């Protein structure tokens, strides 16, 4: 699993958040503008400054949360078909610049193709922060998906195929703008010539940035912190941190389908 972030060491003892904060008795003074020059107002207690900062931060957090929940369920659906109560649902959390995500994709795709409409696969993007170009690559996938859904997975596979181009060391001397332009031009390979400008201009659209952020937040809401991670019928697989081969997927999915039997009817939900 791509999860090489620094390990988190728990504190030796639990301490309340505010127990270690001490408010100095020394008052804080704010500058106020006068008609003559800048002077200092009367002292303002530090406690009041803390309260004002708290409410300002709370207001900012409320504003940033207004985009959630999204209008549509997050993720890229691998194959569009009807989903009923017997459909096995697989959620895959992948990073387009993660080597383990790359290695896990072919056997997963093979298994999903084998089962056809009995299995429904949705891919969620989790651009890991220690992969420098993962977020821009994920945003490129979101842009292409908005323009042509049939080009989404070809682009994901193209990222996997030529992944080495986007490793940290390969772009360490490039500016952020240069990396964005490089990846945007790379993504145009999977769309028609008439859509190439739309891909490039998509990086100037704040909505594509928001969509990529929503994907990251969705992963966090499910407790996912590494890639690849897989959920089957809503439950995380215990061995998600290792690549599951085709036989492994068969051993997971076959019993689920066999256990369903052959009911006379099932509720059908179109997606």
NUTORMAR-983702 format. One record per residue (C-alpha): residue number from 1; residue in one letter; x, y, z. Coordinates in pm, 1 decimal, always signed. Layout:
N
+-----+---+----------+----------+----------+
!   k ! r !       xx !       yy !       zz !
+-----+---+----------+----------+----------+
! NUM ! A !        X !        Y !        Z !
...
+-----+---+----------+----------+----------+
***
This chain:
271
+-----+---+----------+----------+----------+
!   k ! r !       xx !       yy !       zz !
+-----+---+----------+----------+----------+
!   1 ! X !     +0.0 !     +0.0 !     +0.0 !
!   2 ! X !   +112.5 !   +353.1 !    -74.3 !
!   3 ! X !   +115.7 !   +464.5 !   +285.8 !
!   4 ! X !   +467.0 !   +579.6 !   +367.1 !
!   5 ! X !   +367.5 !   +885.6 !   +565.4 !
!   6 ! X !   +545.3 !   +938.7 !   +899.1 !
!   7 ! X !   +408.8 !   +711.0 !  +1170.2 !
!   8 ! X !   +189.7 !   +867.9 !  +1433.8 !
!   9 ! X !   +306.3 !   +810.9 !  +1790.5 !
!  10 ! X !    +33.5 !   +851.2 !  +2054.3 !
!  11 ! X !   +110.8 !  +1082.7 !  +2345.9 !
!  12 ! X !   +217.8 !   +928.9 !  +2673.4 !
!  13 ! X !    -94.4 !  +1062.1 !  +2839.2 !
!  14 ! X !   -417.6 !  +1223.6 !  +2732.9 !
!  15 ! X !   -431.8 !  +1597.2 !  +2782.5 !
!  16 ! X !   -733.6 !  +1815.6 !  +2708.8 !
!  17 ! X !   -685.6 !  +2050.0 !  +2415.6 !
!  18 ! X !   -710.7 !  +2369.4 !  +2616.3 !
!  19 ! X !   -535.9 !  +2253.9 !  +2932.4 !
!  20 ! X !   -194.7 !  +2342.8 !  +2790.6 !
!  21 ! X !   -303.8 !  +2686.9 !  +2677.3 !
!  22 ! X !   -229.6 !  +2970.4 !  +2914.1 !
!  23 ! X !   -363.9 !  +3319.3 !  +2856.5 !
!  24 ! X !   -109.7 !  +3577.2 !  +2949.8 !
!  25 ! X !   -224.8 !  +3854.4 !  +3177.7 !
!  26 ! X !    -42.3 !  +4103.3 !  +2960.9 !
!  27 ! X !   -304.8 !  +4279.6 !  +2749.6 !
!  28 ! X !   -291.3 !  +4291.9 !  +2370.5 !
!  29 ! X !   -331.3 !  +4626.3 !  +2198.9 !
!  30 ! X !   -484.5 !  +4677.4 !  +1854.4 !
!  31 ! X !   -390.9 !  +4964.5 !  +1622.8 !
!  32 ! X !   -674.8 !  +5194.5 !  +1522.5 !
!  33 ! X !   -665.5 !  +5446.1 !  +1242.5 !
!  34 ! X !   -713.0 !  +5811.8 !  +1329.6 !
!  35 ! X !   -720.5 !  +6121.7 !  +1117.4 !
!  36 ! X !   -363.1 !  +6205.2 !  +1207.9 !
!  37 ! X !   -167.4 !  +5883.9 !  +1230.4 !
!  38 ! X !   -177.8 !  +5526.7 !  +1353.3 !
!  39 ! X !   -215.5 !  +5509.6 !  +1729.4 !
!  40 ! X !   -285.7 !  +5234.8 !  +1978.6 !
!  41 ! X !   -628.2 !  +5175.3 !  +2127.6 !
!  42 ! X !   -704.2 !  +5073.4 !  +2480.2 !
!  43 ! X !   -582.1 !  +4729.3 !  +2587.3 !
!  44 ! X !   -792.9 !  +4430.6 !  +2474.7 !
!  45 ! X !   -783.2 !  +4113.5 !  +2684.2 !
!  46 ! X !   -616.0 !  +3815.5 !  +2521.6 !
!  47 ! X !   -922.8 !  +3605.0 !  +2601.1 !
!  48 ! X !  -1132.3 !  +3825.8 !  +2372.9 !
!  49 ! X !   -877.1 !  +3788.7 !  +2094.2 !
!  50 ! X !   -892.7 !  +3410.9 !  +2136.3 !
!  51 ! X !  -1272.7 !  +3414.9 !  +2117.6 !
!  52 ! X !  -1273.4 !  +3630.0 !  +1804.8 !
!  53 ! X !  -1021.6 !  +3397.7 !  +1640.0 !
!  54 ! X !  -1232.5 !  +3095.0 !  +1729.5 !
!  55 ! X !  -1550.5 !  +3234.3 !  +1574.8 !
!  56 ! X !  -1363.8 !  +3346.1 !  +1263.4 !
!  57 ! X !  -1221.8 !  +2996.7 !  +1217.6 !
!  58 ! X !  -1564.1 !  +2840.6 !  +1278.4 !
!  59 ! X !  -1720.0 !  +3063.7 !  +1015.5 !
!  60 ! X !  -1452.2 !  +2963.5 !   +764.4 !
!  61 ! X !  -1511.0 !  +2595.3 !   +833.2 !
!  62 ! X !  -1886.9 !  +2630.7 !   +789.4 !
!  63 ! X !  -1831.5 !  +2807.3 !   +458.7 !
!  64 ! X !  -1598.2 !  +2537.4 !   +329.0 !
!  65 ! X !  -1846.2 !  +2263.3 !   +421.4 !
!  66 ! X !  -2125.7 !  +2405.9 !   +209.4 !
!  67 ! X !  -2008.8 !  +2198.6 !    -89.6 !
!  68 ! X !  -2084.3 !  +1878.3 !   +101.7 !
!  69 ! X !  -2260.4 !  +1651.3 !    +44.4 !
!  70 ! X !  -2204.4 !  +1663.3 !   -332.8 !
!  71 ! X !  -2496.3 !  +1655.8 !   -574.7 !
!  72 ! X !  -2385.0 !  +1314.8 !   -703.1 !
!  73 ! X !  -2219.2 !  +1018.2 !   -538.0 !
!  74 ! X !  -1842.0 !  +1044.2 !   -562.3 !
!  75 ! X !  -1641.0 !   +827.1 !   -795.2 !
!  76 ! X !  -1605.6 !   +695.6 !  -1147.9 !
!  77 ! X !  -1835.6 !   +406.9 !  -1237.2 !
!  78 ! X !  -1646.7 !   +143.5 !  -1434.9 !
!  79 ! X !  -1942.9 !     +3.3 !  -1629.0 !
!  80 ! X !  -2286.8 !   +158.5 !  -1648.0 !
!  81 ! X !  -2555.2 !    -98.7 !  -1570.4 !
!  82 ! X !  -2847.8 !   -142.8 !  -1338.9 !
!  83 ! X !  -2775.1 !   -219.5 !   -976.2 !
!  84 ! X !  -3010.4 !   -439.8 !   -775.4 !
!  85 ! X !  -3011.2 !   -586.2 !   -427.1 !
!  86 ! X !  -2795.9 !   -879.7 !   -540.5 !
!  87 ! X !  -2524.9 !   -673.9 !   -707.3 !
!  88 ! X !  -2185.0 !   -699.1 !   -540.1 !
!  89 ! X !  -2058.0 !   -343.0 !   -496.9 !
!  90 ! X !  -1683.4 !   -281.4 !   -500.1 !
!  91 ! X !  -1535.7 !    +56.8 !   -411.4 !
!  92 ! X !  -1170.5 !   +102.6 !   -502.8 !
!  93 ! X !   -969.1 !   +392.9 !   -360.5 !
!  94 ! X !   -678.7 !   +456.5 !   -596.4 !
!  95 ! X !   -403.7 !   +710.5 !   -655.0 !
!  96 ! X !   -302.6 !   +750.7 !  -1022.3 !
!  97 ! X !    +62.0 !   +801.3 !   -919.4 !
!  98 ! X !    +74.2 !   +513.6 !   -668.4 !
!  99 ! X !   +266.7 !   +202.9 !   -785.4 !
! 100 ! X !    +51.6 !    -27.0 !   -570.8 !
! 101 ! X !   -266.4 !   +118.4 !   -722.3 !
! 102 ! X !   -117.3 !    +54.0 !  -1064.8 !
! 103 ! X !    -38.8 !   -308.6 !   -982.5 !
! 104 ! X !   -379.9 !   -375.2 !   -828.0 !
! 105 ! X !   -581.8 !   -246.6 !  -1122.6 !
! 106 ! X !   -536.4 !   -521.8 !  -1389.6 !
! 107 ! X !   -659.5 !   -815.5 !  -1173.6 !
! 108 ! X !   -948.5 !   -608.6 !  -1037.4 !
! 109 ! X !  -1052.9 !   -507.0 !  -1386.9 !
! 110 ! X !  -1028.4 !   -867.3 !  -1506.5 !
! 111 ! X !  -1250.2 !   -987.1 !  -1222.7 !
! 112 ! X !  -1512.2 !   -717.8 !  -1277.5 !
! 113 ! X !  -1520.9 !   -796.1 !  -1648.9 !
! 114 ! X !  -1567.8 !  -1164.2 !  -1565.6 !
! 115 ! X !  -1877.5 !  -1105.5 !  -1352.9 !
! 116 ! X !  -2039.2 !   -844.9 !  -1574.3 !
! 117 ! X !  -2357.6 !   -691.7 !  -1425.4 !
! 118 ! X !  -2330.0 !   -904.1 !  -1110.4 !
! 119 ! X !  -2055.2 !   -667.3 !   -989.4 !
! 120 ! X !  -2062.5 !   -286.8 !   -978.4 !
! 121 ! X !  -1728.2 !   -107.3 !   -949.0 !
! 122 ! X !  -1676.1 !   +256.4 !   -857.9 !
! 123 ! X !  -1330.7 !   +412.0 !   -832.7 !
! 124 ! X !  -1263.5 !   +691.7 !   -585.0 !
! 125 ! X !   -949.5 !   +899.6 !   -626.1 !
! 126 ! X !   -729.9 !   +954.3 !   -322.9 !
! 127 ! X !   -432.9 !  +1173.9 !   -421.6 !
! 128 ! X !   -181.9 !  +1105.8 !   -147.3 !
! 129 ! X !     +7.0 !  +1415.1 !    -27.6 !
! 130 ! X !   +350.9 !  +1252.5 !    -50.4 !
! 131 ! X !   +299.1 !  +1189.8 !   -423.6 !
! 132 ! X !   +370.4 !  +1540.2 !   -549.5 !
! 133 ! X !   +172.7 !  +1512.7 !   -872.7 !
! 134 ! X !   -117.2 !  +1297.1 !   -755.9 !
! 135 ! X !   -359.5 !  +1585.0 !   -706.9 !
! 136 ! X !   -300.5 !  +1735.8 !  -1051.1 !
! 137 ! X !   -330.4 !  +1390.7 !  -1210.6 !
! 138 ! X !   -654.8 !  +1329.0 !  -1021.7 !
! 139 ! X !   -786.6 !  +1664.4 !  -1133.2 !
! 140 ! X !   -704.0 !  +1576.6 !  -1494.4 !
! 141 ! X !   -913.2 !  +1261.4 !  -1454.8 !
! 142 ! X !  -1204.3 !  +1464.5 !  -1318.9 !
! 143 ! X !  -1180.9 !  +1706.0 !  -1612.2 !
! 144 ! X !  -1173.7 !  +1428.7 !  -1871.3 !
! 145 ! X !  -1462.5 !  +1251.6 !  -1697.9 !
! 146 ! X !  -1673.7 !  +1566.3 !  -1725.7 !
! 147 ! X !  -1595.7 !  +1594.4 !  -2096.7 !
! 148 ! X !  -1622.2 !  +1228.6 !  -2197.2 !
! 149 ! X !  -1695.2 !   +953.6 !  -1944.3 !
! 150 ! X !  -1574.9 !   +684.0 !  -2183.4 !
! 151 ! X !  -1223.5 !   +835.1 !  -2172.8 !
! 152 ! X !  -1187.7 !   +827.9 !  -1793.1 !
! 153 ! X !  -1053.5 !   +476.7 !  -1748.5 !
! 154 ! X !   -832.5 !   +488.3 !  -2059.8 !
! 155 ! X !   -666.9 !   +794.0 !  -1901.9 !
! 156 ! X !   -632.9 !   +619.8 !  -1565.1 !
! 157 ! X !   -465.0 !   +326.2 !  -1737.8 !
! 158 ! X !   -241.8 !   +564.8 !  -1932.2 !
! 159 ! X !   -130.3 !   +723.2 !  -1604.7 !
! 160 ! X !    -53.8 !   +376.0 !  -1471.1 !
! 161 ! X !   +132.7 !   +276.0 !  -1787.4 !
! 162 ! X !   +354.7 !   +585.6 !  -1791.7 !
! 163 ! X !   +350.2 !   +648.3 !  -1419.0 !
! 164 ! X !   +725.9 !   +691.5 !  -1387.1 !
! 165 ! X !   +697.3 !  +1025.8 !  -1568.6 !
! 166 ! X !   +506.6 !  +1170.0 !  -1273.5 !
! 167 ! X !   +713.6 !  +1049.6 !   -980.4 !
! 168 ! X !   +851.7 !  +1314.0 !   -746.4 !
! 169 ! X !  +1209.5 !  +1291.4 !   -873.7 !
! 170 ! X !  +1107.7 !  +1336.5 !  -1237.2 !
! 171 ! X !   +939.8 !  +1673.3 !  -1177.7 !
! 172 ! X !  +1139.5 !  +1806.3 !   -883.2 !
! 173 ! X !  +1288.6 !  +2090.3 !  -1089.7 !
! 174 ! X !   +962.1 !  +2191.1 !  -1255.4 !
! 175 ! X !   +740.1 !  +2474.0 !  -1136.9 !
! 176 ! X !   +382.8 !  +2400.7 !  -1035.4 !
! 177 ! X !   +254.2 !  +2574.3 !  -1348.1 !
! 178 ! X !   +486.3 !  +2365.6 !  -1565.3 !
! 179 ! X !   +365.7 !  +2042.9 !  -1401.5 !
! 180 ! X !     +1.0 !  +2137.6 !  -1455.9 !
! 181 ! X !    +67.3 !  +2215.8 !  -1821.0 !
! 182 ! X !   +265.5 !  +1891.4 !  -1861.6 !
! 183 ! X !    -10.9 !  +1674.9 !  -1714.5 !
! 184 ! X !   -286.4 !  +1862.7 !  -1897.2 !
! 185 ! X !   -117.4 !  +1801.0 !  -2231.3 !
! 186 ! X !    -60.9 !  +1437.8 !  -2133.6 !
! 187 ! X !   -433.4 !  +1396.0 !  -2063.5 !
! 188 ! X !   -533.5 !  +1525.8 !  -2406.1 !
! 189 ! X !   -409.7 !  +1199.2 !  -2559.3 !
! 190 ! X !   -735.4 !  +1022.6 !  -2470.8 !
! 191 ! X !   -983.1 !  +1281.3 !  -2599.9 !
! 192 ! X !  -1077.6 !  +1402.7 !  -2944.6 !
! 193 ! X !   -882.7 !  +1691.9 !  -3092.8 !
! 194 ! X !  -1188.1 !  +1913.3 !  -3052.4 !
! 195 ! X !  -1174.8 !  +1865.3 !  -2673.8 !
! 196 ! X !   -805.1 !  +1930.6 !  -2617.2 !
! 197 ! X !   -854.2 !  +2299.6 !  -2541.6 !
! 198 ! X !  -1135.0 !  +2209.0 !  -2301.0 !
! 199 ! X !   -896.9 !  +1984.2 !  -2107.7 !
! 200 ! X !   -634.6 !  +2257.7 !  -2082.7 !
! 201 ! X !   -887.3 !  +2522.3 !  -1979.3 !
! 202 ! X !  -1043.3 !  +2282.9 !  -1728.1 !
! 203 ! X !   -758.6 !  +2356.3 !  -1489.5 !
! 204 ! X !   -879.1 !  +2716.7 !  -1475.8 !
! 205 ! X !  -1225.3 !  +2603.2 !  -1364.7 !
! 206 ! X !  -1275.3 !  +2606.0 !   -989.0 !
! 207 ! X !  -1544.0 !  +2337.5 !  -1015.0 !
! 208 ! X !  -1292.7 !  +2076.0 !  -1129.2 !
! 209 ! X !  -1075.8 !  +2165.1 !   -831.7 !
! 210 ! X !  -1377.4 !  +2131.7 !   -601.2 !
! 211 ! X !  -1467.3 !  +1792.0 !   -746.9 !
! 212 ! X !  -1117.0 !  +1661.9 !   -679.3 !
! 213 ! X !  -1129.9 !  +1794.3 !   -323.7 !
! 214 ! X !  -1463.6 !  +1621.6 !   -267.4 !
! 215 ! X !  -1306.3 !  +1291.0 !   -371.5 !
! 216 ! X !  -1028.3 !  +1340.5 !   -117.7 !
! 217 ! X !  -1278.0 !  +1433.1 !   +155.4 !
! 218 ! X !  -1494.3 !  +1131.9 !    +75.7 !
! 219 ! X !  -1195.2 !   +902.8 !   +121.4 !
! 220 ! X !  -1121.5 !  +1067.7 !   +454.4 !
! 221 ! X !  -1484.6 !  +1026.1 !   +562.0 !
! 222 ! X !  -1451.1 !   +650.2 !   +504.9 !
! 223 ! X !  -1132.1 !   +632.0 !   +707.5 !
! 224 ! X !   -913.6 !   +559.3 !   +404.3 !
! 225 ! X !   -555.2 !   +682.7 !   +432.8 !
! 226 ! X !   -362.3 !   +467.5 !   +183.7 !
! 227 ! X !   -398.2 !   +323.1 !   -163.4 !
! 228 ! X !   -515.7 !    +89.1 !   -286.9 !
! 229 ! X !   -800.9 !    +28.5 !    -44.1 !
! 230 ! X !  -1107.4 !   -177.6 !   -132.2 !
! 231 ! X !  -1456.1 !   -194.9 !    +11.6 !
! 232 ! X !  -1690.7 !   -479.4 !    -83.2 !
! 233 ! X !  -2059.2 !   -430.7 !     -7.9 !
! 234 ! X !  -1966.4 !   -146.6 !   +224.5 !
! 235 ! X !  -1697.3 !   -326.8 !   +424.6 !
! 236 ! X !  -1323.0 !   -278.7 !   +399.4 !
! 237 ! X !  -1126.6 !   -583.3 !   +292.4 !
! 238 ! X !   -880.9 !   -689.3 !   +563.8 !
! 239 ! X !   -595.5 !   -733.9 !   +314.1 !
! 240 ! X !   -642.2 !   -413.0 !   +116.4 !
! 241 ! X !   -281.5 !   -315.7 !   +182.8 !
! 242 ! X !   -158.9 !   -588.1 !    -53.7 !
! 243 ! X !   -229.1 !   -640.6 !   -422.3 !
! 244 ! X !   -514.9 !   -886.3 !   -475.7 !
! 245 ! X !   -467.4 !  -1105.0 !   -781.5 !
! 246 ! X !   -744.4 !  -1238.0 !  -1005.7 !
! 247 ! X !   -784.6 !  -1562.0 !   -811.1 !
! 248 ! X !   -800.3 !  -1360.0 !   -492.0 !
! 249 ! X !  -1089.5 !  -1153.7 !   -625.3 !
! 250 ! X !  -1266.6 !  -1470.9 !   -738.3 !
! 251 ! X !  -1229.9 !  -1616.2 !   -388.4 !
! 252 ! X !  -1389.3 !  -1300.8 !   -244.5 !
! 253 ! X !  -1674.5 !  -1254.6 !   -491.2 !
! 254 ! X !  -1777.4 !  -1615.1 !   -569.0 !
! 255 ! X !  -1901.9 !  -1692.0 !   -215.1 !
! 256 ! X !  -2099.9 !  -1366.4 !   -204.5 !
! 257 ! X !  -2283.0 !  -1450.2 !   -524.2 !
! 258 ! X !  -2336.1 !  -1813.5 !   -422.7 !
! 259 ! X !  -2479.5 !  -1709.3 !    -86.0 !
! 260 ! X !  -2750.5 !  -1504.9 !   -253.3 !
! 261 ! X !  -2922.3 !  -1807.1 !   -402.7 !
! 262 ! X !  -3178.7 !  -1736.4 !   -671.1 !
! 263 ! X !  -3456.0 !  -1518.1 !   -524.4 !
! 264 ! X !  -3773.4 !  -1473.3 !   -725.8 !
! 265 ! X !  -3744.1 !  -1098.3 !   -725.9 !
! 266 ! X !  -3512.8 !   -820.0 !   -620.7 !
! 267 ! X !  -3537.2 !   -447.1 !   -581.9 !
! 268 ! X !  -3377.4 !   -266.6 !   -872.4 !
! 269 ! X !  -3214.7 !    +73.9 !   -843.3 !
! 270 ! X !  -3099.7 !   +249.1 !  -1160.4 !
! 271 ! X !  -2761.7 !   +426.5 !  -1144.6 !
+-----+---+----------+----------+----------+
***
